[in-house]
Amino acid sequence: MEQLAHLLDEFGYLAVLVGTFLEGETILVLAGFAAHQGYLALGPVMLAAFAGSAAGDQLWFLLARRHGRGWLARRPKLAARFATASRWLERYPTLFILGFRFVYGIRNVAPVAIGLSSIPARRFVPLNLLAAALWAVLFAAIGYVFGQAVETLLGEMKAVEQRLLAAAALAVIFVLAARWLARKLRQRTG
């Protein structure tokens, strides 16, 4: 997590683009949070995430379309994962294409499964672009809203801290006053 924060600080929107090309959710939520903090702008974060996510999925789709069958034939253990994704794809092709990037664990496998399927590129591309746009907006907004929630929570904690500090100060004053009064009473009676 610390390395992702460093990448965002160092490379900004390029880190969002590359991070979402490779995987994405964590770096995008952090980028949304950074946008809330004023380090990045939310619109360009969403645009970079859209571009990275869409481009990564298009690349995997095209690689699978061209080389996927031979690659998968040499990896029988992975064939089972692709078989599961393929069953969902055959039953609900549009929903699968629109939703795969929102399901953890199949985001990188799904474009390959789609590339191996009979779904034409002319169908995949617009659905992929739509899904990438929705995903980029949603996860960047989650980070942004999370930033708002953290800021609100810290603000509330600050108010509670101030009340606790005031109560502690009153308690110290009370204890000191009680000791002073007790000492005065002992001096009079003693």
N, C-alpha and C positions, 0 to 999 in steps of 0.2 A: 504494500500500500504506500509506503514511504517513497519507494522508487517511482511509482506512478505519479505521486505528487511532485517529485523532483522533475520528471519528464515534462509534466504540464508547465511547471515553472520555467524550465529551460527552453522548451520548444513550442509551447502553446498549442496553436491550432494544428500544426504539423503532427504533434504527438497525438492529438485527437484523431486526425486522419489516419495515421499509421496504426494506432491502437484499435480503431474500429475496423480497419481493414483486416487485422489479424484476429481479433476476438470482440472486445468492445464494451460490454456493459459497465465494468468497473471504471475504466478510464472515462467513459462518457458521464457517468454519475459524478465522478470527481470534477470533470470539466464543468458540469452544470453547477456544482457547488462553487467552483472557482469563479464562474460567471456571477453568481450571487454575491460573492465577496468583492467583485469588481476587478478581478485579475484578467478575466476574459469577457468577451461580449457573448450573450446567449445566442443570438442569431448566427454568427459565424461558427460557434460551437456546434449548433444543430446542422449547419451546412457541411462542415467538415466531417461530422459523424455520418451524415447521409451519404456523402461521396465515398468515404472509406468503406462503409458497410456494403453499399451497392456494388462498388468496384470489386471488393473481395469475393462477394457471392457470385458475381458475373465471371470472375476468373476461375473459381472452383467449378462452376457450371461448364464453362468452355473446356477446361482441362479434363473433366470427367467425360464430356461428350467426345473428346478426341482420344484420350488415353485411358479412360476409367476402367473399361472391361478387362484389359490386360493387367492393369495395376491391381485390381480387386481379385483377379484369379490367382495372383501370387500371394494373397493375404487372406486365407480362408477364415481366420478368426474375425476379421473385420466384416466379412461377408454377412455374418449374422446381424450386425448392427445396421448394415445397409438394407437387409431384408425387412427388418422392422420398419424402418423409415419408408421403404418402398411400398409396403402394405398400406400405410397411412396415406401415402401419396396417391396410390391407385384409387382408394376409396373417396378421398376428399382433396382432389388436386389443387383447387383454388384456395381453399382454406389452409391447406398445408403450406403452400407458397407464401401466403400472407402471414401465416403464424409461426413458421419454424424458428425465426430469430428471437421469438419471445419465450421459447421453451429451452431451458438450460440443458445442455448436454447434446443437443442435436444441431446446434447452430452451424458448426463447421462440417457436419456430415450431410446435412440436408441438401445444400447446393450440388454436392457430388451425386447424391441419390437422384436428384431432379435431372442432372446432366446425363445420368445413366438411363433415365426413363425415356418414354416416347413423347414427352411434352416438348412441343417445339419452342425454339428460342423466342419466336414472336409472341408466344403466350407468357413465357417466363419473365422476359425483360420488363414489360410494364407492371406486372404484379410485383416483381422484385423491387422495382423503383418505388412503387406505392408503399410497400411494406417497409423499405429502408427509411422512407420519409417519416412514416408513422413511428417507427422505432426510435429514430433520432430525436424527434420532438418529445416523445414520451420519456425516454431515459434522461435526456438533458433536463427536462422539466422536473423529473424526480430529484435530480441533484440540486436543482435550483430551489425547489420547495423544501428539500431537506435542509439546505442552507438557511432558509427562512425559519424553519422549525428550530434549528440549532441556535440561531440568533435570538429567537424569542425565548427559548429555554435559558440561554445564558443571561438574557435580560431579566427574566424572572428570578434566576439564581442570584443575580446581582442585587435585586430588590430584597430577596430573602437574606442574602449576606449582610446587606446594610441593616436590616432589622435585627439580625443576630448580633452584629457588631454593636448596635445601639443597646440591645439588651445586656450584652456582656459588659459594656461600659457602665451601664446603670448598676449592674450587679457589683462591679468593682467599687464603684462610688459608695454603694450601700454598705459593702463589707468594710471599706476604709472608714466610713462614717460610724458604723457600729463599733469598730475597734477603738476609734478615737473617743467615742462616747463612753465605752466601757472603761477605758483608761482614766478618763476624767472622773467617772463615778468612783473608781477604786481610790483615786487620789483624795477625793473628798471624804470617803468613808475610812480610809486607811490611815 
